[in-house]
Amino acid sequence: MALKYHQKQKAILLLEDGKVFEGKAAGKIGTTTGEICFNTGMSGYQEIYTDPSYYGQIIVMTNVHVGNYGIEASEVESDSIKISGMICKKFNEGFSRARAQQSLQEYFEKAGIVSISDVDTRAIVRYIRDKGAMNCVISSENTDVDSLKKILAKVPKMEGLELSSKVSTTKAYEMGDANSKHRVAVIDFGVKKNILRSLAERGCYLKVFPMKTTLKEMLDFKPDGFMLSNGPGDPSVMITEINLVKEVVESGKPVFGICLGHQLLAESQGIKTYKMHSGHRGINHPVKNLVSGKCEITSQNHGFSIKKEDVAKNANVEATHVNLNDETIEGIRLKNKAVFSVQYHPEACPGPHDSRYLFDQFVENIVKSKKPMAVGSGQ
């Protein structure tokens, strides 16, 4: 049988500073904008695309082949694709996994995701790494650079954007076994499903609250602890949420923050955040646990970080984890409370399981908080 040759449509990638890359259309034919970033993982593309922390971003995949194992319905971290677009070298329209239900092309077309392939992703990554994060536009329907520049000029910068409200649940819901030993209130800033699964697997019954909830609403659930989830956008502009986190900390119950939750916890303690040059995204980032002295390979996805100098001068907070690539702060804890957080993703999905112990640590804190004080302990 003769093979049919499929002629791909031309596509353009235009960066904010005027740099142009030409390639071929993938996904839906159209135009999309967002902040460009890159992920160094070699697998897990479906989990990456459905991670709410990527909302508003166009992601460069550094692995050569994308889409080769298709799409499997259960391998998602939210209810829909959250990226604004995708850039890759080789886009596989076919797939070779029996469990897969559809191709990445079909998945993107149905979700309306505009992408570009057949570009030099190594050159793009080197360019972003040198120049820093910036906005971009992909178009497979319009290859006129001047008109694309006008579109791109209207796109707001990530710094100063509040995006969690775009991905947070609008209605509280419960998950897990109602007869579980522990109850955890989760504030959804863009929570990944595997964070919820990781807690439920450890005997926690969860109630996931919208980001615009109140402490009273959460306390009515009678939680034993609080989870501050991951999410997209600039934490420094989320004043209402920073104040809510401060109230949560002052409640005296154990608290665990991840990614954006970590940044909001820091802001609530007077530690400022800042926009990184190009951010950390991938599944192979080395982090040192300053308490144990051990190194763990972590899954990461963030474009903001907390200020190291602010942590150092805060008498109530200490650093617990540090990135071994650039020495940025990856974890903190409060000295006088069972409250801690990490910048990276211990739930992974995709990524290594080195940091799953942090969920155990959170549950241990809950167990300890329930134990009655010994009479005459002075506590």
PELINRA-V9671 format. One record per residue. PSI is psi in degrees with one decimal (NA if undefined). OMEGA is omega in whole degrees, -180 to 180 (none if undefined). NEAR is the number of other ideal C-beta (glycine too) atoms within 10 Angstrom. Layout:
PSI/OMEGA/NEAR  PSI/OMEGA/NEAR
This chain:
132.3/-178/3  138.4/178/4  139.7/178/5  135.2/178/5  124.8/-178/5  113.3/180/6  114.4/-179/6  145.2/179/14  147.3/179/11  146.4/176/14  156.7/-178/28  136.6/169/22  119.3/-180/23  124.0/177/21  161.1/-176/18  -32.2/-178/19  6.7/176/11  -6.2/179/9  134.7/-176/15  137.0/172/12  133.2/179/20  139.6/179/12  -152.6/-179/24  152.3/-179/16  142.0/173/22  153.4/-177/31  -145.4/-179/28  143.6/172/19  125.3/-178/13  -156.2/-179/17  139.0/178/18  153.6/180/22  161.7/178/23  179.6/176/20  130.0/180/24  138.9/177/26  169.9/-179/25  146.8/178/21  130.5/-174/26  6.5/179/16  150.2/-180/20  -7.4/179/15  178.1/178/13  28.0/-176/19  -33.4/-179/24  -41.0/177/23  -37.4/179/22  -47.1/-176/27  -24.8/-179/24  6.0/177/20  118.0/-178/34  -21.6/179/26  -18.3/180/30  5.5/-178/26  131.6/178/21  8.7/-177/21  150.2/175/28  121.9/-168/26  132.5/173/25  124.5/177/26  120.2/-177/26  -20.5/174/20  140.5/-173/17  -47.6/-176/12  132.0/177/14  133.2/178/21  -1.7/-173/28  -20.3/177/19  16.5/171/18  -159.1/-177/22  130.1/177/23  125.5/-169/14  -31.7/-176/10  -11.1/-174/8  57.2/-178/17  154.7/179/18  2.4/174/26  -174.8/-175/19  0.2/-180/11  167.9/175/10  134.7/-177/22  -17.3/179/23  157.2/177/22  -19.8/-180/22  172.1/-177/27  145.2/-180/29  130.3/-180/28  170.5/177/25  -62.1/-178/19  115.8/180/15  112.7/-178/26  114.1/178/18  -24.0/174/13  174.3/178/10  161.8/-172/20  25.2/-180/9  127.7/-177/11  -33.1/-178/6  -19.9/-176/12  143.0/-180/19  -22.2/-179/13  169.6/179/14  163.1/176/18  -34.7/177/28  -47.2/179/20  -41.0/180/16  -46.1/180/19  -40.8/-180/23  -43.8/-179/15  -36.7/-179/13  -7.2/179/15  33.3/-178/11  116.5/178/22  132.7/-178/24  169.4/178/30  137.8/178/27  -178.5/177/23  38.6/174/18  162.2/180/19  91.3/-176/12  -29.1/177/22  -42.6/179/12  -39.6/-180/11  -45.0/-180/22  -43.7/178/20  -37.8/-179/12  -47.5/179/18  -41.5/-179/21  -36.3/180/11  -44.5/-174/9  -24.4/-179/14  172.3/-179/13  141.6/178/21  164.7/178/18  160.5/178/22  169.7/175/29  138.1/172/27  134.6/175/29  133.8/174/25  4.1/178/23  -14.1/-178/13  113.5/-179/14  16.4/177/15  109.4/-173/10  -40.1/-178/14  -42.0/179/6  -32.4/177/12  -32.6/176/21  -37.4/180/14  -38.3/177/10  -45.7/-176/15  -32.3/-179/18  -20.8/-178/10  -4.7/-177/8  124.0/-180/16  150.0/178/11  152.4/180/13  -36.8/179/22  120.9/-178/15  -2.9/-179/11  132.1/170/16  116.8/-175/18  -11.0/-177/23  -33.3/-180/28  -17.5/178/17  -20.1/-173/15  -10.4/180/25  148.2/175/22  148.8/179/16  -10.6/-178/9  134.8/180/7  144.7/177/16  159.7/-177/12  154.8/-177/11  141.3/177/16  -169.3/-179/20  119.7/-178/11  -17.0/179/7  11.5/180/7  159.0/-177/15  -31.6/-172/14  149.6/177/21  128.2/-178/18  128.9/174/28  122.9/-179/27  123.1/174/27  118.8/-173/27  100.9/173/25  2.6/-175/31  45.3/-169/28  139.8/173/30  145.7/-177/26  -33.0/-176/19  -19.6/171/20  -44.7/179/26  -44.1/179/21  -41.6/-177/15  -34.3/177/22  -44.6/-180/25  -37.6/179/16  -19.2/-179/12  24.8/174/19  30.7/179/15  132.6/171/26  128.0/-169/20  145.3/165/25  120.3/-177/20  121.9/-176/22  147.1/173/24  155.7/-179/17  -22.1/-179/24  25.3/179/14  178.3/176/19  161.0/178/11  -39.1/180/17  -45.3/179/8  -39.9/180/14  -38.1/180/22  -25.7/176/14  -23.0/177/11  -11.7/-177/16  55.7/-179/9  151.8/174/24  -15.8/-180/20  171.5/-177/26  138.4/172/24  127.4/175/27  113.6/-169/30  173.5/171/27  174.7/176/29  173.7/-177/32  170.0/170/29  -176.1/-176/26  115.4/-178/21  -27.8/-172/28  -20.6/-178/18  -0.5/-177/13  64.4/-172/23  -45.0/180/10  -41.8/-178/10  -35.3/176/26  -42.4/178/18  -37.5/177/14  -44.2/179/22  -38.6/178/29  -41.7/177/16  -40.3/179/14  -45.2/179/26  -42.6/-178/19  -11.4/178/11  -19.9/178/16  -2.1/-180/11  155.7/178/21  142.3/-179/26  139.7/177/26  123.0/179/29  142.6/179/30  131.4/173/28  -111.5/178/31  -36.1/177/31  -37.3/175/29  -44.2/-179/29  -40.1/179/32  -36.8/175/30  -45.9/179/29  -47.7/180/27  -36.6/-179/22  -18.8/180/22  15.0/177/20  12.3/179/12  121.5/-175/21  155.6/176/13  163.8/179/20  157.5/178/14  128.0/-179/16  163.6/-179/15  -51.5/178/12  -6.5/175/17  176.0/178/21  121.4/177/24  119.2/-179/24  -174.7/-176/18  23.3/-177/23  33.7/-177/13  124.1/-179/24  130.6/179/14  135.8/177/25  127.9/173/18  111.3/-175/19  -16.5/179/15  -47.6/-178/12  -21.6/-176/11  1.4/-178/7  155.4/177/11  142.3/175/12  142.5/177/22  127.1/-168/16  158.8/172/25  130.0/-176/28  151.3/176/23  86.8/177/27  147.0/178/24  -1.0/176/21  156.7/179/21  170.4/179/22  151.2/-175/26  122.5/-178/15  -40.6/-177/13  -31.2/178/10  -36.9/177/18  -43.7/-176/16  -33.6/-176/12  3.7/179/10  115.0/-174/17  -20.2/-176/7  -3.7/-176/12  143.0/175/23  147.1/177/16  137.3/179/17  -21.4/-178/19  146.4/179/27  143.0/179/19  127.9/-177/20  -9.1/177/14  -43.0/-175/10  4.7/176/11  21.5/173/10  155.8/-179/19  128.9/-179/24  -5.8/179/30  146.7/177/26  163.5/170/24  152.9/175/20  137.5/-176/17  -27.0/-174/10  7.9/-179/8  160.7/177/17  62.3/-175/19  124.2/179/27  165.8/-179/23  159.0/175/27  149.4/-179/25  -29.9/-176/31  -171.3/-173/28  94.7/180/26  -22.4/177/27  -15.4/-180/25  -127.9/178/21  69.5/8/21  163.7/174/21  176.4/-177/26  162.7/-176/15  15.7/-176/13  -30.6/-170/19  11.2/-180/23  -20.7/-180/16  -20.9/-179/15  -32.0/175/23  -38.0/176/20  -40.6/179/12  -41.0/178/15  -45.4/179/26  -39.2/177/21  -39.4/177/14  -38.3/178/20  -45.4/179/22  -46.1/-180/15  -37.9/-178/10  -21.3/-179/15  -17.6/-177/12  133.2/180/7  144.1/178/6  139.0/177/8  138.4/180/8  131.3/180/5  10.8/-180/6  -20.9/-179/7  4.0/-179/5  NA/none/5
